């Protein structure tokens, strides 16, 4: 808070500031309460919730919590939302959910919510995504620098060396991108990694050491380290000599770097692969905007500062509507489609934030920035490398193997995600489909395009499978039966979720099988998927 003083208290003898004469926080808050200032907790419920905010956020004084500030603006994040919800539900004997916290994020709003003194919105809040694009877009005039850029490209093609700025290397796809850059190119890679928390820095170490260890651990956990059994992995020598860590944050101005470091890198980096994103299907747009929108805007700003640097932007199939919304006539959505027409059809915060981020890149391309966009689907494990342990497809297949059963049909009436649907005596036969694009294929394609900007420039690529070419649960059952015989059986979805080894719900399965826009891909991935399924079953057999 800003406090306005009539005069600055000083020591009469020295003229220096008299710190003891400055008003204390308690005095400021007390005066504000007497004057009826709006930000101070006053009611019993406001005081209790403010104390909860201070507790989970480790704030020094609950009286300093502004009742109009959002919990997330005060430092709230996914790790502390659950403890806050537990405290509120226990104290006020209610069943508040995470979505309620997003709708009522401040102390005052929560106070009204727990007392029932609020009105539900009868209309969905309208979010003008095009206005978000306009407000976040900024780009320098790069027409003059483009002449030097294309001459530089010719030189890079001759010597095949470059300095690559990579974001998102601690993520699933990002780790595979780093592996491919080190194994299949001669590039030097500068990896932008968010600064660690204080308790994550080892004693005697530095944030840079912690970030480096985090990236190495990510490579290790995904099976991307060189060994006699994995000759396509990253060697310690390459990681030491060709990878430099940058402690920063794409969501901050100048990527969170010191100004001199930012200016130096702006002149010496040759290309950027922006794979960092906050992926959360529950959070609203406002919570994801700093990472997915502002972060993209800052990366574009970096690409146009100093010499021009081509941008390879990792987008998502989430920027296109589900097949149930579609384009109205069931036609496939090609790579050349103008995604602007689908913006207002998107409902989830993640889809909206990625759509705005992609539109920022598209506008930058229109202004002359060399760039390519890669719309990725659901990424499965690779032929060489591990699987994302948080992937829902992997979870479903593991629970099928543990329960020795596969949900092939549903006795319910709601399903519009089928490849083949026929009526039988047991109900509606629904061959659920899973979209699984091999992560190493996607990473290799992006890295190859990054080395050939003339061919990739101004293009959008769909790196995913189309409907009718995806892996069905019938395919998975057939492969499992080849390994285990008739021990694996087909059951209804409703019977499957009742098994003691199954933790997924009907809604989770239906959502997993319906998050699939009707998209025309780059190529068919069926051979790779069949190979992956066989590999998955064999690996899970030994777990």
MARBALO-456486 format. One record per residue (C-alpha): x, y, z; residue in three letters. Coordinates in steps of 0.05 Angstrom, whole numbers, padded with zeros to 5 digits, always signed. Layout:
% MARBALO-456486
XYZALA ...
END
This chain:
% MARBALO-456486
+00000+00000+00000UNK +00021+00072-00012UNK +00020+00117+00049UNK +00021+00192+00039UNK +00055+00233+00093UNK +00051+00308+00103UNK +00125+00311+00120UNK +00183+00262+00123UNK +00205+00251+00196UNK +00279+00267+00205UNK +00328+00272+00263UNK +00337+00346+00281UNK +00412+00339+00292UNK +00431+00300+00229UNK +00374+00311+00181UNK +00372+00236+00167UNK +00308+00196+00162UNK +00278+00178+00230UNK +00254+00107+00217UNK +00222+00100+00286UNK +00177+00159+00272UNK +00147+00127+00211UNK +00077+00099+00222UNK +00074+00024+00235UNK +00032-00023+00193UNK -00016-00033+00252UNK -00025+00043+00258UNK -00037+00049+00183UNK -00089-00006+00183UNK -00122+00022+00245UNK -00127+00091+00215UNK -00154+00062+00150UNK -00208+00023+00187UNK -00230+00085+00224UNK -00233+00124+00160UNK -00275+00069+00128UNK -00223+00050+00075UNK -00248-00008+00034UNK -00187-00055+00033UNK -00184-00073+00107UNK -00217-00138+00132UNK -00275-00118+00176UNK -00328-00173+00182UNK -00314-00237+00221UNK -00312-00280+00158UNK -00265-00231+00123UNK -00217-00232+00181UNK -00217-00308+00183UNK -00206-00316+00108UNK -00152-00262+00108UNK -00116-00303+00162UNK -00122-00365+00118UNK -00093-00326+00059UNK -00034-00303+00102UNK -00023-00374+00128UNK -00021-00412+00062UNK +00017-00355+00027UNK +00066-00345+00085UNK +00049-00271+00090UNK +00075-00235+00152UNK +00009-00203+00174UNK -00063-00220+00155UNK -00083-00148+00170UNK -00043-00128+00109UNK -00084-00171+00062UNK -00126-00127+00016UNK -00196-00156+00015UNK -00204-00136-00058UNK -00139-00170-00083UNK -00143-00236-00119UNK -00113-00296-00083UNK -00071-00310-00145UNK -00046-00238-00150UNK -00021-00245-00079UNK +00021-00305-00098UNK -00028-00362-00098UNK -00014-00422-00143UNK -00036-00493-00154UNK +00004-00521-00095UNK -00030-00478-00043UNK -00101-00478-00070UNK -00117-00546-00040UNK -00095-00527+00032UNK -00137-00463+00026UNK -00199-00501+00003UNK -00190-00550+00060UNK -00186-00494+00111UNK -00248-00458+00083UNK -00290-00522+00078UNK -00271-00544+00149UNK -00282-00476+00181UNK -00347-00458+00146UNK -00375-00529+00137UNK -00385-00522+00062UNK -00363-00561+00000UNK -00326-00507-00039UNK -00291-00530-00103UNK -00231-00503-00142UNK -00276-00472-00194UNK -00310-00432-00139UNK -00243-00403-00118UNK -00232-00378-00189UNK -00300-00346-00190UNK -00291-00314-00121UNK -00215-00303-00113UNK -00213-00245-00064UNK -00225-00244+00012UNK -00288-00202+00003UNK -00316-00247-00053UNK -00302-00309-00012UNK -00334-00278+00049UNK -00398-00268+00010UNK -00393-00338-00019UNK -00386-00375+00048UNK -00444-00336+00076UNK -00487-00349+00015UNK -00493-00274+00004UNK -00479-00273-00071UNK -00516-00281-00136UNK -00496-00332-00189UNK -00482-00301-00256UNK -00540-00316-00303UNK -00497-00300-00363UNK -00428-00327-00380UNK -00376-00273-00374UNK -00357-00254-00445UNK -00283-00257-00460UNK -00264-00220-00523UNK -00204-00261-00546UNK -00190-00215-00606UNK -00185-00156-00558UNK -00135-00197-00517UNK -00094-00207-00580UNK -00095-00132-00595UNK -00077-00111-00525UNK -00018-00160-00520UNK +00011-00151-00589UNK +00072-00109-00600UNK +00127-00115-00651UNK +00184-00072-00678UNK +00194-00053-00750UNK +00241-00107-00775UNK +00239-00093-00850UNK +00310-00068-00852UNK +00339-00125-00809UNK +00307-00178-00854UNK +00359-00165-00908UNK +00415-00184-00860UNK +00374-00242-00834UNK +00370-00279-00901UNK +00444-00270-00913UNK +00456-00299-00844UNK +00412-00359-00862UNK +00455-00374-00922UNK +00516-00375-00877UNK +00483-00420-00826UNK +00463-00469-00881UNK +00536-00472-00901UNK +00566-00487-00833UNK +00506-00520-00798UNK +00520-00486-00731UNK +00473-00443-00692UNK +00455-00418-00623UNK +00385-00438-00603UNK +00343-00409-00547UNK +00297-00464-00521UNK +00240-00454-00472UNK +00202-00510-00437UNK +00260-00558-00431UNK +00236-00583-00363UNK +00171-00605-00396UNK +00156-00670-00434UNK +00162-00646-00506UNK +00216-00595-00487UNK +00263-00650-00461UNK +00256-00688-00527UNK +00269-00624-00566UNK +00333-00614-00526UNK +00354-00685-00539UNK +00343-00678-00614UNK +00380-00611-00617UNK +00441-00643-00583UNK +00439-00709-00621UNK +00418-00689-00691UNK +00447-00619-00698UNK +00511-00582-00681UNK +00473-00527-00645UNK +00492-00496-00579UNK +00429-00492-00536UNK +00411-00438-00486UNK +00356-00464-00441UNK +00310-00415-00406UNK +00289-00443-00339UNK +00246-00411-00285UNK +00284-00393-00222UNK +00278-00445-00167UNK +00246-00430-00100UNK +00293-00417-00042UNK +00281-00485-00010UNK +00300-00519-00077UNK +00370-00490-00079UNK +00419-00538-00048UNK +00465-00513+00007UNK +00527-00483-00024UNK +00496-00484-00093UNK +00466-00430-00137UNK +00400-00423-00174UNK +00438-00437-00239UNK +00464-00503-00210UNK +00393-00522-00189UNK +00364-00506-00258UNK +00419-00547-00292UNK +00405-00606-00246UNK +00330-00600-00259UNK +00340-00604-00334UNK +00387-00664-00328UNK +00337-00699-00282UNK +00282-00687-00333UNK +00324-00719-00388UNK +00340-00777-00343UNK +00267-00789-00322UNK +00246-00793-00395UNK +00301-00841-00414UNK +00340-00792-00457UNK +00410-00802-00429UNK +00462-00839-00470UNK +00478-00911-00450UNK +00496-00976-00483UNK +00422-00991-00489UNK +00404-00921-00512UNK +00454-00897-00563UNK +00408-00841-00585UNK +00411-00807-00517UNK +00447-00744-00492UNK +00519-00753-00470UNK +00546-00718-00408UNK +00599-00686-00451UNK +00548-00654-00498UNK +00505-00631-00440UNK +00565-00599-00407UNK +00595-00566-00469UNK +00535-00548-00511UNK +00480-00530-00461UNK +00478-00464-00423UNK +00426-00448-00371UNK +00390-00382-00368UNK +00353-00369-00303UNK +00292-00329-00324UNK +00218-00330-00340UNK +00186-00319-00408UNK +00126-00288-00373UNK +00169-00229-00348UNK +00195-00169-00386UNK +00263-00183-00419UNK +00249-00257-00404UNK +00266-00244-00332UNK +00340-00232-00350UNK +00386-00175-00332UNK +00384-00121-00385UNK +00456-00132-00407UNK +00444-00208-00414UNK +00381-00196-00454UNK +00416-00148-00501UNK +00475-00195-00510UNK +00430-00255-00526UNK +00387-00213-00573UNK +00449-00204-00616UNK +00478-00274-00611UNK +00420-00323-00611UNK +00403-00349-00680UNK +00334-00380-00671UNK +00282-00393-00617UNK +00239-00454-00602UNK +00184-00434-00555UNK +00155-00497-00523UNK +00140-00469-00453UNK +00068-00466-00432UNK +00026-00475-00370UNK -00020-00534-00384UNK -00081-00537-00339UNK -00150-00556-00363UNK -00184-00528-00300UNK -00153-00459-00294UNK -00190-00400-00326UNK -00159-00355-00379UNK -00137-00302-00328UNK -00094-00353-00290UNK -00060-00379-00353UNK -00052-00313-00390UNK +00015-00292-00358UNK +00051-00355-00382UNK +00015-00372-00446UNK -00001-00303-00474UNK +00046-00253-00442UNK +00103-00304-00446UNK +00092-00312-00521UNK +00089-00236-00530UNK +00156-00229-00494UNK +00187-00284-00537UNK +00164-00248-00600UNK +00195-00184-00572UNK +00261-00220-00562UNK +00259-00248-00633UNK +00253-00177-00661UNK +00304-00144-00615UNK +00374-00138-00643UNK +00381-00185-00702UNK +00319-00222-00726UNK +00312-00292-00699UNK +00262-00342-00730UNK +00210-00368-00681UNK +00185-00440-00678UNK +00123-00437-00635UNK +00092-00500-00604UNK +00017-00491-00604UNK -00038-00542-00590UNK -00098-00575-00623UNK -00137-00542-00567UNK -00140-00478-00609UNK -00190-00513-00654UNK -00260-00534-00632UNK -00279-00605-00614UNK -00310-00647-00668UNK -00377-00639-00633UNK -00373-00564-00646UNK -00334-00571-00711UNK -00344-00527-00771UNK -00417-00547-00778UNK -00411-00596-00836UNK -00363-00649-00810UNK -00307-00631-00858UNK -00235-00638-00835UNK -00199-00576-00811UNK -00136-00567-00854UNK -00070-00535-00836UNK -00087-00475-00878UNK -00150-00458-00839UNK -00158-00388-00810UNK -00162-00403-00736UNK -00192-00334-00722UNK -00261-00360-00739UNK -00259-00410-00681UNK -00235-00364-00625UNK -00302-00349-00592UNK -00322-00423-00595UNK -00268-00441-00545UNK -00291-00448-00473UNK -00232-00472-00431UNK -00179-00425-00405UNK -00122-00466-00433UNK -00152-00468-00503UNK -00167-00394-00501UNK -00097-00375-00477UNK -00063-00419-00530UNK -00108-00389-00584UNK -00088-00318-00564UNK -00015-00339-00562UNK -00019-00369-00631UNK -00054-00308-00659UNK +00003-00265-00633UNK +00052-00307-00672UNK +00008-00304-00734UNK +00005-00228-00730UNK +00081-00226-00722UNK +00088-00269-00784UNK +00044-00219-00821UNK +00092-00165-00799UNK +00151-00203-00829UNK +00178-00246-00772UNK +00202-00314-00799UNK +00163-00365-00759UNK +00128-00432-00760UNK +00070-00458-00717UNK +00064-00530-00695UNK -00005-00553-00669UNK +00008-00615-00628UNK -00043-00666-00605UNK -00038-00712-00545UNK +00034-00735-00541UNK +00049-00807-00525UNK +00115-00838-00506UNK +00169-00845-00559UNK +00200-00905-00593UNK +00265-00881-00561UNK +00248-00849-00494UNK +00198-00851-00438UNK +00125-00831-00429UNK +00096-00772-00393UNK +00075-00803-00326UNK +00017-00754-00320UNK -00012-00773-00388UNK -00085-00795-00384UNK -00078-00845-00442UNK -00022-00880-00404UNK -00064-00880-00341UNK -00123-00912-00378UNK -00080-00966-00410UNK -00045-00983-00344UNK -00112-00990-00309UNK -00137-01035-00365UNK -00077-01081-00355UNK -00084-01080-00279UNK -00158-01097-00283UNK -00147-01147-00341UNK -00205-01114-00378UNK -00217-01061-00431UNK -00279-01017-00436UNK -00304-01028-00507UNK -00378-01009-00502UNK -00422-00964-00460UNK -00493-00977-00437UNK -00504-00903-00429UNK -00536-00858-00481UNK -00485-00802-00486UNK -00428-00813-00534UNK -00408-00777-00597UNK -00335-00799-00602UNK -00343-00866-00635UNK -00309-00894-00695UNK -00361-00948-00704UNK -00427-00953-00667UNK -00475-01011-00673UNK -00533-01034-00630UNK -00523-01101-00594UNK -00557-01139-00540UNK -00508-01112-00490UNK -00519-01039-00508UNK -00487-00989-00555UNK -00419-01015-00581UNK -00372-00956-00575UNK -00302-00966-00600UNK -00269-00909-00562UNK -00209-00877-00596UNK -00146-00849-00564UNK -00103-00797-00598UNK -00030-00814-00586UNK +00023-00778-00627UNK +00094-00803-00612UNK +00132-00748-00577UNK +00199-00764-00610UNK +00167-00758-00679UNK +00140-00689-00661UNK +00207-00666-00632UNK +00247-00691-00691UNK +00200-00656-00740UNK +00204-00589-00703UNK +00280-00593-00698UNK +00286-00610-00772UNK +00242-00551-00790UNK +00284-00506-00746UNK +00344-00522-00789UNK +00307-00506-00854UNK +00270-00440-00842UNK +00262-00426-00916UNK +00217-00487-00923UNK +00181-00479-00856UNK +00171-00404-00856UNK +00099-00379-00851UNK +00071-00450-00846UNK +00026-00484-00795UNK +00034-00559-00783UNK -00016-00607-00752UNK +00025-00659-00714UNK -00031-00706-00694UNK -00076-00761-00719UNK -00143-00755-00754UNK -00208-00787-00734UNK -00211-00857-00763UNK -00135-00864-00760UNK -00128-00862-00685UNK -00116-00921-00638UNK -00181-00952-00615UNK -00189-00991-00550UNK -00206-01051-00594UNK -00136-01047-00623UNK -00107-01042-00553UNK -00148-01103-00530UNK -00125-01144-00590UNK -00051-01129-00575UNK -00061-01145-00501UNK -00094-01212-00519UNK -00034-01229-00562UNK +00009-01221-00499UNK -00037-01248-00444UNK -00087-01289-00484UNK -00159-01291-00463UNK -00143-01264-00393UNK -00157-01196-00422UNK -00232-01187-00435UNK -00278-01134-00464UNK -00327-01102-00416UNK -00374-01043-00414UNK -00348-00976-00391UNK -00396-00978-00332UNK -00370-01046-00309UNK -00298-01026-00320UNK -00299-00965-00273UNK -00327-01008-00217UNK -00264-01052-00216UNK -00221-01044-00153UNK -00159-01028-00195UNK -00193-00973-00235UNK -00192-00901-00209UNK -00217-00865-00271UNK -00289-00841-00276UNK -00338-00846-00334UNK -00331-00771-00346UNK -00255-00775-00348UNK -00257-00830-00400UNK -00309-00795-00443UNK -00271-00729-00438UNK -00206-00764-00457UNK -00238-00795-00518UNK -00275-00732-00539UNK -00220-00680-00535UNK -00207-00691-00609UNK -00220-00639-00662UNK -00233-00664-00733UNK -00165-00645-00760UNK -00127-00660-00823UNK -00055-00680-00803UNK +00013-00676-00835UNK +00018-00752-00845UNK -00013-00816-00820UNK +00019-00842-00756UNK -00015-00910-00753UNK +00049-00951-00762UNK +00084-00913-00706UNK +00024-00920-00660UNK +00019-00996-00670UNK +00093-01002-00655UNK +00085-00959-00593UNK +00026-01000-00568UNK +00066-01064-00573UNK +00124-01031-00537UNK +00077-01004-00482UNK +00047-01072-00468UNK +00115-01105-00464UNK +00142-01052-00417UNK +00081-01053-00372UNK +00087-01129-00369UNK +00151-01121-00330UNK +00128-01064-00284UNK 
END
